[in-house]
Amino acid sequence: MEFSLSDDQIAIRDLAKQIIGDRSTDEFVRDFAESDEAFDKQLWALLADAGLLGLALPAKVGGSDFALLEVCQVLEA
């Protein structure tokens, strides 16, 4: 049984890490922590634009037909 990540799973992980890493500079995190915002709307928009928020949704509703493992790659990032 193979437990390695597939090429698609690696690409999802790398994309999520890039988007989150680019957005989450030390200065931004410090400023955001001091703000009254509950979440980073722009980060969520970037993740949505990259197609990462609909990974586990069926293609017939605009998702990517992936599963929980791919979602976990984004959550881990």
HTML snippet that shows the backbone in 3Dmol.js (N, CA, C, O; Angstrom):
<script src="https://3Dmol.org/build/3Dmol-min.js"></script>
<div id="view" style="width:600px;height:400px;position:relative"></div>
<script>
const pdb = `
ATOM      1  N   MET A   1       0.848  -1.178   0.000  1.00  0.00           N
ATOM      2  CA  MET A   1       0.000   0.000   0.000  1.00  0.00           C
ATOM      3  C   MET A   1       0.894   1.242   0.000  1.00  0.00           C
ATOM      4  O   MET A   1       1.855   1.330   0.765  1.00  0.00           O
ATOM      5  N   GLU A   2       0.567   2.179  -0.855  1.00  0.00           N
ATOM      6  CA  GLU A   2       1.359   3.411  -1.018  1.00  0.00           C
ATOM      7  C   GLU A   2       0.773   4.531  -0.167  1.00  0.00           C
ATOM      8  O   GLU A   2      -0.415   4.838  -0.268  1.00  0.00           O
ATOM      9  N   PHE A   3       1.610   5.141   0.671  1.00  0.00           N
ATOM     10  CA  PHE A   3       1.151   6.213   1.545  1.00  0.00           C
ATOM     11  C   PHE A   3       1.744   7.577   1.180  1.00  0.00           C
ATOM     12  O   PHE A   3       1.544   8.552   1.904  1.00  0.00           O
ATOM     13  N   SER A   4       2.456   7.648   0.085  1.00  0.00           N
ATOM     14  CA  SER A   4       3.029   8.918  -0.360  1.00  0.00           C
ATOM     15  C   SER A   4       1.928   9.806  -0.923  1.00  0.00           C
ATOM     16  O   SER A   4       0.900   9.323  -1.396  1.00  0.00           O
ATOM     17  N   LEU A   5       2.163  11.108  -0.864  1.00  0.00           N
ATOM     18  CA  LEU A   5       1.218  12.043  -1.474  1.00  0.00           C
ATOM     19  C   LEU A   5       1.325  11.959  -2.992  1.00  0.00           C
ATOM     20  O   LEU A   5       2.410  11.764  -3.542  1.00  0.00           O
ATOM     21  N   SER A   6       0.189  12.107  -3.655  1.00  0.00           N
ATOM     22  CA  SER A   6       0.180  12.145  -5.120  1.00  0.00           C
ATOM     23  C   SER A   6       0.704  13.498  -5.598  1.00  0.00           C
ATOM     24  O   SER A   6       0.884  14.421  -4.803  1.00  0.00           O
ATOM     25  N   ASP A   7       0.944  13.602  -6.886  1.00  0.00           N
ATOM     26  CA  ASP A   7       1.397  14.876  -7.453  1.00  0.00           C
ATOM     27  C   ASP A   7       0.364  15.975  -7.219  1.00  0.00           C
ATOM     28  O   ASP A   7       0.729  17.111  -6.917  1.00  0.00           O
ATOM     29  N   ASP A   8      -0.926  15.647  -7.356  1.00  0.00           N
ATOM     30  CA  ASP A   8      -1.990  16.630  -7.101  1.00  0.00           C
ATOM     31  C   ASP A   8      -1.986  17.080  -5.644  1.00  0.00           C
ATOM     32  O   ASP A   8      -2.135  18.268  -5.358  1.00  0.00           O
ATOM     33  N   GLN A   9      -1.819  16.150  -4.738  1.00  0.00           N
ATOM     34  CA  GLN A   9      -1.812  16.492  -3.310  1.00  0.00           C
ATOM     35  C   GLN A   9      -0.614  17.363  -2.956  1.00  0.00           C
ATOM     36  O   GLN A   9      -0.733  18.289  -2.153  1.00  0.00           O
ATOM     37  N   ILE A  10       0.522  17.075  -3.541  1.00  0.00           N
ATOM     38  CA  ILE A  10       1.719  17.896  -3.315  1.00  0.00           C
ATOM     39  C   ILE A  10       1.502  19.303  -3.876  1.00  0.00           C
ATOM     40  O   ILE A  10       1.878  20.292  -3.247  1.00  0.00           O
ATOM     41  N   ALA A  11       0.893  19.387  -5.064  1.00  0.00           N
ATOM     42  CA  ALA A  11       0.629  20.701  -5.666  1.00  0.00           C
ATOM     43  C   ALA A  11      -0.341  21.507  -4.809  1.00  0.00           C
ATOM     44  O   ALA A  11      -0.161  22.713  -4.640  1.00  0.00           O
ATOM     45  N   ILE A  12      -1.356  20.862  -4.274  1.00  0.00           N
ATOM     46  CA  ILE A  12      -2.310  21.539  -3.380  1.00  0.00           C
ATOM     47  C   ILE A  12      -1.593  22.042  -2.135  1.00  0.00           C
ATOM     48  O   ILE A  12      -1.770  23.192  -1.735  1.00  0.00           O
ATOM     49  N   ARG A  13      -0.795  21.192  -1.530  1.00  0.00           N
ATOM     50  CA  ARG A  13      -0.041  21.577  -0.328  1.00  0.00           C
ATOM     51  C   ARG A  13       0.879  22.759  -0.606  1.00  0.00           C
ATOM     52  O   ARG A  13       0.914  23.721   0.161  1.00  0.00           O
ATOM     53  N   ASP A  14       1.621  22.682  -1.701  1.00  0.00           N
ATOM     54  CA  ASP A  14       2.578  23.742  -2.031  1.00  0.00           C
ATOM     55  C   ASP A  14       1.875  25.064  -2.336  1.00  0.00           C
ATOM     56  O   ASP A  14       2.351  26.128  -1.938  1.00  0.00           O
ATOM     57  N   LEU A  15       0.743  25.001  -3.040  1.00  0.00           N
ATOM     58  CA  LEU A  15      -0.009  26.211  -3.350  1.00  0.00           C
ATOM     59  C   LEU A  15      -0.545  26.860  -2.074  1.00  0.00           C
ATOM     60  O   LEU A  15      -0.452  28.076  -1.904  1.00  0.00           O
ATOM     61  N   ALA A  16      -1.102  26.052  -1.188  1.00  0.00           N
ATOM     62  CA  ALA A  16      -1.615  26.583   0.078  1.00  0.00           C
ATOM     63  C   ALA A  16      -0.492  27.210   0.901  1.00  0.00           C
ATOM     64  O   ALA A  16      -0.665  28.295   1.456  1.00  0.00           O
ATOM     65  N   LYS A  17       0.650  26.541   0.983  1.00  0.00           N
ATOM     66  CA  LYS A  17       1.790  27.086   1.724  1.00  0.00           C
ATOM     67  C   LYS A  17       2.269  28.405   1.133  1.00  0.00           C
ATOM     68  O   LYS A  17       2.614  29.335   1.863  1.00  0.00           O
ATOM     69  N   GLN A  18       2.286  28.478  -0.197  1.00  0.00           N
ATOM     70  CA  GLN A  18       2.739  29.705  -0.851  1.00  0.00           C
ATOM     71  C   GLN A  18       1.789  30.862  -0.560  1.00  0.00           C
ATOM     72  O   GLN A  18       2.230  31.946  -0.179  1.00  0.00           O
ATOM     73  N   ILE A  19       0.499  30.640  -0.737  1.00  0.00           N
ATOM     74  CA  ILE A  19      -0.489  31.703  -0.523  1.00  0.00           C
ATOM     75  C   ILE A  19      -0.468  32.168   0.925  1.00  0.00           C
ATOM     76  O   ILE A  19      -0.419  33.368   1.194  1.00  0.00           O
ATOM     77  N   ILE A  20      -0.506  31.236   1.844  1.00  0.00           N
ATOM     78  CA  ILE A  20      -0.544  31.588   3.269  1.00  0.00           C
ATOM     79  C   ILE A  20       0.779  32.205   3.702  1.00  0.00           C
ATOM     80  O   ILE A  20       0.791  33.177   4.456  1.00  0.00           O
ATOM     81  N   GLY A  21       1.884  31.652   3.235  1.00  0.00           N
ATOM     82  CA  GLY A  21       3.195  32.190   3.588  1.00  0.00           C
ATOM     83  C   GLY A  21       3.423  33.594   3.073  1.00  0.00           C
ATOM     84  O   GLY A  21       3.982  34.437   3.774  1.00  0.00           O
ATOM     85  N   ASP A  22       2.989  33.848   1.842  1.00  0.00           N
ATOM     86  CA  ASP A  22       3.144  35.186   1.259  1.00  0.00           C
ATOM     87  C   ASP A  22       2.312  36.215   2.019  1.00  0.00           C
ATOM     88  O   ASP A  22       2.723  37.367   2.159  1.00  0.00           O
ATOM     89  N   ARG A  23       1.164  35.808   2.500  1.00  0.00           N
ATOM     90  CA  ARG A  23       0.247  36.728   3.193  1.00  0.00           C
ATOM     91  C   ARG A  23       0.640  36.933   4.658  1.00  0.00           C
ATOM     92  O   ARG A  23       0.423  38.010   5.213  1.00  0.00           O
ATOM     93  N   SER A  24       1.204  35.929   5.269  1.00  0.00           N
ATOM     94  CA  SER A  24       1.409  35.931   6.720  1.00  0.00           C
ATOM     95  C   SER A  24       2.815  36.354   7.121  1.00  0.00           C
ATOM     96  O   SER A  24       3.546  35.593   7.756  1.00  0.00           O
ATOM     97  N   THR A  25       3.183  37.563   6.748  1.00  0.00           N
ATOM     98  CA  THR A  25       4.476  38.083   7.191  1.00  0.00           C
ATOM     99  C   THR A  25       4.408  38.396   8.682  1.00  0.00           C
ATOM    100  O   THR A  25       3.319  38.525   9.241  1.00  0.00           O
ATOM    101  N   ASP A  26       5.543  38.516   9.314  1.00  0.00           N
ATOM    102  CA  ASP A  26       5.569  38.845  10.746  1.00  0.00           C
ATOM    103  C   ASP A  26       4.830  40.151  11.024  1.00  0.00           C
ATOM    104  O   ASP A  26       4.063  40.245  11.982  1.00  0.00           O
ATOM    105  N   GLU A  27       5.065  41.150  10.186  1.00  0.00           N
ATOM    106  CA  GLU A  27       4.421  42.451  10.375  1.00  0.00           C
ATOM    107  C   GLU A  27       2.900  42.337  10.237  1.00  0.00           C
ATOM    108  O   GLU A  27       2.156  42.900  11.039  1.00  0.00           O
ATOM    109  N   PHE A  28       2.442  41.599   9.208  1.00  0.00           N
ATOM    110  CA  PHE A  28       1.009  41.442   9.018  1.00  0.00           C
ATOM    111  C   PHE A  28       0.370  40.715  10.198  1.00  0.00           C
ATOM    112  O   PHE A  28      -0.670  41.142  10.700  1.00  0.00           O
ATOM    113  N   VAL A  29       0.979  39.633  10.640  1.00  0.00           N
ATOM    114  CA  VAL A  29       0.419  38.859  11.752  1.00  0.00           C
ATOM    115  C   VAL A  29       0.342  39.714  13.017  1.00  0.00           C
ATOM    116  O   VAL A  29      -0.645  39.655  13.751  1.00  0.00           O
ATOM    117  N   ARG A  30       1.372  40.501  13.267  1.00  0.00           N
ATOM    118  CA  ARG A  30       1.380  41.390  14.438  1.00  0.00           C
ATOM    119  C   ARG A  30       0.255  42.420  14.337  1.00  0.00           C
ATOM    120  O   ARG A  30      -0.495  42.621  15.292  1.00  0.00           O
ATOM    121  N   ASP A  31       0.139  43.067  13.182  1.00  0.00           N
ATOM    122  CA  ASP A  31      -0.908  44.078  12.989  1.00  0.00           C
ATOM    123  C   ASP A  31      -2.299  43.452  13.056  1.00  0.00           C
ATOM    124  O   ASP A  31      -3.217  44.039  13.629  1.00  0.00           O
ATOM    125  N   PHE A  32      -2.456  42.265  12.476  1.00  0.00           N
ATOM    126  CA  PHE A  32      -3.756  41.605  12.481  1.00  0.00           C
ATOM    127  C   PHE A  32      -4.155  41.205  13.904  1.00  0.00           C
ATOM    128  O   PHE A  32      -5.324  41.309  14.275  1.00  0.00           O
ATOM    129  N   ALA A  33      -3.199  40.757  14.682  1.00  0.00           N
ATOM    130  CA  ALA A  33      -3.478  40.362  16.068  1.00  0.00           C
ATOM    131  C   ALA A  33      -3.968  41.545  16.892  1.00  0.00           C
ATOM    132  O   ALA A  33      -4.740  41.374  17.836  1.00  0.00           O
ATOM    133  N   GLU A  34      -3.525  42.727  16.538  1.00  0.00           N
ATOM    134  CA  GLU A  34      -3.927  43.927  17.268  1.00  0.00           C
ATOM    135  C   GLU A  34      -5.218  44.548  16.720  1.00  0.00           C
ATOM    136  O   GLU A  34      -5.741  45.504  17.292  1.00  0.00           O
ATOM    137  N   SER A  35      -5.722  44.009  15.624  1.00  0.00           N
ATOM    138  CA  SER A  35      -6.944  44.555  15.025  1.00  0.00           C
ATOM    139  C   SER A  35      -8.176  43.901  15.648  1.00  0.00           C
ATOM    140  O   SER A  35      -8.068  42.977  16.454  1.00  0.00           O
ATOM    141  N   ASP A  36      -9.327  44.393  15.261  1.00  0.00           N
ATOM    142  CA  ASP A  36     -10.595  43.840  15.740  1.00  0.00           C
ATOM    143  C   ASP A  36     -11.172  42.810  14.778  1.00  0.00           C
ATOM    144  O   ASP A  36     -12.282  42.322  14.993  1.00  0.00           O
ATOM    145  N   GLU A  37     -10.450  42.476  13.739  1.00  0.00           N
ATOM    146  CA  GLU A  37     -10.933  41.534  12.726  1.00  0.00           C
ATOM    147  C   GLU A  37     -10.931  40.109  13.285  1.00  0.00           C
ATOM    148  O   GLU A  37     -10.013  39.714  14.003  1.00  0.00           O
ATOM    149  N   ALA A  38     -11.978  39.341  12.943  1.00  0.00           N
ATOM    150  CA  ALA A  38     -12.090  37.958  13.397  1.00  0.00           C
ATOM    151  C   ALA A  38     -11.306  37.005  12.491  1.00  0.00           C
ATOM    152  O   ALA A  38     -10.817  35.971  12.944  1.00  0.00           O
ATOM    153  N   PHE A  39     -11.191  37.365  11.203  1.00  0.00           N
ATOM    154  CA  PHE A  39     -10.452  36.541  10.249  1.00  0.00           C
ATOM    155  C   PHE A  39      -9.975  37.427   9.108  1.00  0.00           C
ATOM    156  O   PHE A  39     -10.461  38.544   8.930  1.00  0.00           O
ATOM    157  N   ASP A  40      -9.034  36.926   8.347  1.00  0.00           N
ATOM    158  CA  ASP A  40      -8.439  37.676   7.245  1.00  0.00           C
ATOM    159  C   ASP A  40      -9.259  37.449   5.971  1.00  0.00           C
ATOM    160  O   ASP A  40      -9.119  36.421   5.308  1.00  0.00           O
ATOM    161  N   LYS A  41     -10.098  38.401   5.645  1.00  0.00           N
ATOM    162  CA  LYS A  41     -10.980  38.282   4.483  1.00  0.00           C
ATOM    163  C   LYS A  41     -10.191  38.144   3.184  1.00  0.00           C
ATOM    164  O   LYS A  41     -10.574  37.385   2.294  1.00  0.00           O
ATOM    165  N   GLN A  42      -9.105  38.871   3.083  1.00  0.00           N
ATOM    166  CA  GLN A  42      -8.309  38.812   1.855  1.00  0.00           C
ATOM    167  C   GLN A  42      -7.657  37.438   1.684  1.00  0.00           C
ATOM    168  O   GLN A  42      -7.581  36.926   0.567  1.00  0.00           O
ATOM    169  N   LEU A  43      -7.187  36.841   2.777  1.00  0.00           N
ATOM    170  CA  LEU A  43      -6.606  35.508   2.687  1.00  0.00           C
ATOM    171  C   LEU A  43      -7.647  34.503   2.213  1.00  0.00           C
ATOM    172  O   LEU A  43      -7.358  33.677   1.348  1.00  0.00           O
ATOM    173  N   TRP A  44      -8.846  34.563   2.765  1.00  0.00           N
ATOM    174  CA  TRP A  44      -9.916  33.659   2.342  1.00  0.00           C
ATOM    175  C   TRP A  44     -10.247  33.873   0.865  1.00  0.00           C
ATOM    176  O   TRP A  44     -10.521  32.910   0.149  1.00  0.00           O
ATOM    177  N   ALA A  45     -10.223  35.125   0.403  1.00  0.00           N
ATOM    178  CA  ALA A  45     -10.484  35.411  -1.007  1.00  0.00           C
ATOM    179  C   ALA A  45      -9.384  34.815  -1.892  1.00  0.00           C
ATOM    180  O   ALA A  45      -9.670  34.264  -2.955  1.00  0.00           O
ATOM    181  N   LEU A  46      -8.144  34.924  -1.456  1.00  0.00           N
ATOM    182  CA  LEU A  46      -7.030  34.347  -2.215  1.00  0.00           C
ATOM    183  C   LEU A  46      -7.148  32.825  -2.291  1.00  0.00           C
ATOM    184  O   LEU A  46      -6.920  32.233  -3.346  1.00  0.00           O
ATOM    185  N   LEU A  47      -7.504  32.197  -1.174  1.00  0.00           N
ATOM    186  CA  LEU A  47      -7.679  30.742  -1.156  1.00  0.00           C
ATOM    187  C   LEU A  47      -8.840  30.326  -2.061  1.00  0.00           C
ATOM    188  O   LEU A  47      -8.761  29.307  -2.748  1.00  0.00           O
ATOM    189  N   ALA A  48      -9.903  31.108  -2.060  1.00  0.00           N
ATOM    190  CA  ALA A  48     -11.052  30.810  -2.923  1.00  0.00           C
ATOM    191  C   ALA A  48     -10.681  30.975  -4.393  1.00  0.00           C
ATOM    192  O   ALA A  48     -11.023  30.126  -5.216  1.00  0.00           O
ATOM    193  N   ASP A  49      -9.987  32.055  -4.729  1.00  0.00           N
ATOM    194  CA  ASP A  49      -9.575  32.293  -6.110  1.00  0.00           C
ATOM    195  C   ASP A  49      -8.676  31.172  -6.628  1.00  0.00           C
ATOM    196  O   ASP A  49      -8.690  30.859  -7.819  1.00  0.00           O
ATOM    197  N   ALA A  50      -7.898  30.572  -5.736  1.00  0.00           N
ATOM    198  CA  ALA A  50      -7.004  29.475  -6.118  1.00  0.00           C
ATOM    199  C   ALA A  50      -7.739  28.131  -6.181  1.00  0.00           C
ATOM    200  O   ALA A  50      -7.147  27.122  -6.564  1.00  0.00           O
ATOM    201  N   GLY A  51      -9.011  28.113  -5.813  1.00  0.00           N
ATOM    202  CA  GLY A  51      -9.793  26.882  -5.855  1.00  0.00           C
ATOM    203  C   GLY A  51      -9.577  25.965  -4.673  1.00  0.00           C
ATOM    204  O   GLY A  51      -9.962  24.796  -4.717  1.00  0.00           O
ATOM    205  N   LEU A  52      -8.968  26.474  -3.617  1.00  0.00           N
ATOM    206  CA  LEU A  52      -8.643  25.621  -2.478  1.00  0.00           C
ATOM    207  C   LEU A  52      -9.793  25.454  -1.484  1.00  0.00           C
ATOM    208  O   LEU A  52      -9.744  24.557  -0.643  1.00  0.00           O
ATOM    209  N   LEU A  53     -10.806  26.283  -1.560  1.00  0.00           N
ATOM    210  CA  LEU A  53     -11.912  26.167  -0.600  1.00  0.00           C
ATOM    211  C   LEU A  53     -12.962  25.143  -1.029  1.00  0.00           C
ATOM    212  O   LEU A  53     -13.773  24.706  -0.213  1.00  0.00           O
ATOM    213  N   GLY A  54     -12.950  24.765  -2.288  1.00  0.00           N
ATOM    214  CA  GLY A  54     -13.934  23.807  -2.773  1.00  0.00           C
ATOM    215  C   GLY A  54     -13.338  22.454  -3.117  1.00  0.00           C
ATOM    216  O   GLY A  54     -13.897  21.718  -3.930  1.00  0.00           O
ATOM    217  N   LEU A  55     -12.224  22.125  -2.512  1.00  0.00           N
ATOM    218  CA  LEU A  55     -11.538  20.885  -2.862  1.00  0.00           C
ATOM    219  C   LEU A  55     -12.410  19.647  -2.701  1.00  0.00           C
ATOM    220  O   LEU A  55     -12.414  18.781  -3.577  1.00  0.00           O
ATOM    221  N   ALA A  56     -13.141  19.548  -1.612  1.00  0.00           N
ATOM    222  CA  ALA A  56     -13.905  18.335  -1.316  1.00  0.00           C
ATOM    223  C   ALA A  56     -15.330  18.379  -1.843  1.00  0.00           C
ATOM    224  O   ALA A  56     -16.091  17.433  -1.643  1.00  0.00           O
ATOM    225  N   LEU A  57     -15.700  19.463  -2.512  1.00  0.00           N
ATOM    226  CA  LEU A  57     -17.044  19.554  -3.077  1.00  0.00           C
ATOM    227  C   LEU A  57     -17.091  18.822  -4.420  1.00  0.00           C
ATOM    228  O   LEU A  57     -16.083  18.746  -5.122  1.00  0.00           O
ATOM    229  N   PRO A  58     -18.253  18.289  -4.772  1.00  0.00           N
ATOM    230  CA  PRO A  58     -18.373  17.632  -6.071  1.00  0.00           C
ATOM    231  C   PRO A  58     -18.209  18.628  -7.226  1.00  0.00           C
ATOM    232  O   PRO A  58     -18.533  19.808  -7.092  1.00  0.00           O
ATOM    233  N   ALA A  59     -17.712  18.146  -8.333  1.00  0.00           N
ATOM    234  CA  ALA A  59     -17.504  19.001  -9.508  1.00  0.00           C
ATOM    235  C   ALA A  59     -18.817  19.601 -10.000  1.00  0.00           C
ATOM    236  O   ALA A  59     -18.819  20.708 -10.538  1.00  0.00           O
ATOM    237  N   LYS A  60     -19.928  18.898  -9.827  1.00  0.00           N
ATOM    238  CA  LYS A  60     -21.206  19.393 -10.336  1.00  0.00           C
ATOM    239  C   LYS A  60     -21.675  20.665  -9.627  1.00  0.00           C
ATOM    240  O   LYS A  60     -22.564  21.355 -10.127  1.00  0.00           O
ATOM    241  N   VAL A  61     -21.085  20.985  -8.462  1.00  0.00           N
ATOM    242  CA  VAL A  61     -21.415  22.228  -7.765  1.00  0.00           C
ATOM    243  C   VAL A  61     -20.224  23.187  -7.734  1.00  0.00           C
ATOM    244  O   VAL A  61     -20.194  24.129  -6.942  1.00  0.00           O
ATOM    245  N   GLY A  62     -19.243  22.937  -8.607  1.00  0.00           N
ATOM    246  CA  GLY A  62     -18.096  23.832  -8.724  1.00  0.00           C
ATOM    247  C   GLY A  62     -16.885  23.431  -7.921  1.00  0.00           C
ATOM    248  O   GLY A  62     -15.908  24.178  -7.863  1.00  0.00           O
ATOM    249  N   GLY A  63     -16.926  22.267  -7.301  1.00  0.00           N
ATOM    250  CA  GLY A  63     -15.790  21.797  -6.506  1.00  0.00           C
ATOM    251  C   GLY A  63     -14.772  21.055  -7.348  1.00  0.00           C
ATOM    252  O   GLY A  63     -14.827  21.069  -8.577  1.00  0.00           O
ATOM    253  N   SER A  64     -13.838  20.405  -6.662  1.00  0.00           N
ATOM    254  CA  SER A  64     -12.745  19.717  -7.342  1.00  0.00           C
ATOM    255  C   SER A  64     -12.789  18.204  -7.200  1.00  0.00           C
ATOM    256  O   SER A  64     -11.926  17.513  -7.740  1.00  0.00           O
ATOM    257  N   ASP A  65     -13.775  17.675  -6.486  1.00  0.00           N
ATOM    258  CA  ASP A  65     -13.927  16.219  -6.321  1.00  0.00           C
ATOM    259  C   ASP A  65     -12.769  15.557  -5.572  1.00  0.00           C
ATOM    260  O   ASP A  65     -12.535  14.360  -5.738  1.00  0.00           O
ATOM    261  N   PHE A  66     -12.055  16.308  -4.765  1.00  0.00           N
ATOM    262  CA  PHE A  66     -11.028  15.690  -3.938  1.00  0.00           C
ATOM    263  C   PHE A  66     -11.662  15.233  -2.632  1.00  0.00           C
ATOM    264  O   PHE A  66     -12.885  15.242  -2.497  1.00  0.00           O
ATOM    265  N   ALA A  67     -10.841  14.837  -1.676  1.00  0.00           N
ATOM    266  CA  ALA A  67     -11.364  14.289  -0.422  1.00  0.00           C
ATOM    267  C   ALA A  67     -10.718  14.984   0.772  1.00  0.00           C
ATOM    268  O   ALA A  67     -10.066  16.018   0.627  1.00  0.00           O
ATOM    269  N   LEU A  68     -10.907  14.411   1.931  1.00  0.00           N
ATOM    270  CA  LEU A  68     -10.435  15.005   3.181  1.00  0.00           C
ATOM    271  C   LEU A  68      -8.923  15.149   3.234  1.00  0.00           C
ATOM    272  O   LEU A  68      -8.420  16.107   3.821  1.00  0.00           O
ATOM    273  N   LEU A  69      -8.198  14.234   2.646  1.00  0.00           N
ATOM    274  CA  LEU A  69      -6.738  14.320   2.660  1.00  0.00           C
ATOM    275  C   LEU A  69      -6.245  15.599   2.003  1.00  0.00           C
ATOM    276  O   LEU A  69      -5.310  16.233   2.493  1.00  0.00           O
ATOM    277  N   GLU A  70      -6.870  15.979   0.896  1.00  0.00           N
ATOM    278  CA  GLU A  70      -6.475  17.208   0.210  1.00  0.00           C
ATOM    279  C   GLU A  70      -6.860  18.442   1.034  1.00  0.00           C
ATOM    280  O   GLU A  70      -6.109  19.416   1.082  1.00  0.00           O
ATOM    281  N   VAL A  71      -8.014  18.400   1.672  1.00  0.00           N
ATOM    282  CA  VAL A  71      -8.427  19.496   2.561  1.00  0.00           C
ATOM    283  C   VAL A  71      -7.423  19.622   3.704  1.00  0.00           C
ATOM    284  O   VAL A  71      -7.062  20.731   4.097  1.00  0.00           O
ATOM    285  N   CYS A  72      -6.979  18.502   4.231  1.00  0.00           N
ATOM    286  CA  CYS A  72      -6.006  18.515   5.341  1.00  0.00           C
ATOM    287  C   CYS A  72      -4.677  19.156   4.920  1.00  0.00           C
ATOM    288  O   CYS A  72      -3.989  19.749   5.752  1.00  0.00           O
ATOM    289  N   GLN A  73      -4.318  19.045   3.657  1.00  0.00           N
ATOM    290  CA  GLN A  73      -3.099  19.699   3.175  1.00  0.00           C
ATOM    291  C   GLN A  73      -3.219  21.214   3.312  1.00  0.00           C
ATOM    292  O   GLN A  73      -2.254  21.886   3.675  1.00  0.00           O
ATOM    293  N   VAL A  74      -4.395  21.747   3.023  1.00  0.00           N
ATOM    294  CA  VAL A  74      -4.631  23.188   3.156  1.00  0.00           C
ATOM    295  C   VAL A  74      -4.659  23.568   4.630  1.00  0.00           C
ATOM    296  O   VAL A  74      -4.047  24.560   5.027  1.00  0.00           O
ATOM    297  N   LEU A  75      -5.360  22.789   5.440  1.00  0.00           N
ATOM    298  CA  LEU A  75      -5.465  23.096   6.876  1.00  0.00           C
ATOM    299  C   LEU A  75      -4.090  23.048   7.543  1.00  0.00           C
ATOM    300  O   LEU A  75      -3.796  23.867   8.414  1.00  0.00           O
ATOM    301  N   GLU A  76      -3.264  22.110   7.148  1.00  0.00           N
ATOM    302  CA  GLU A  76      -1.925  22.013   7.726  1.00  0.00           C
ATOM    303  C   GLU A  76      -1.078  23.227   7.380  1.00  0.00           C
ATOM    304  O   GLU A  76      -0.294  23.701   8.202  1.00  0.00           O
ATOM    305  N   ALA A  77      -1.238  23.731   6.154  1.00  0.00           N
ATOM    306  CA  ALA A  77      -0.482  24.907   5.722  1.00  0.00           C
ATOM    307  C   ALA A  77      -0.853  26.107   6.561  1.00  0.00           C
ATOM    308  O   ALA A  77      -0.321  27.197   6.349  1.00  0.00           O
TER     309      ALA A  77
END
`;
const viewer = $3Dmol.createViewer("view");
viewer.addModel(pdb, "pdb");
viewer.setStyle({}, {cartoon: {color: "spectrum"}});
viewer.zoomTo();
viewer.render();
</script>
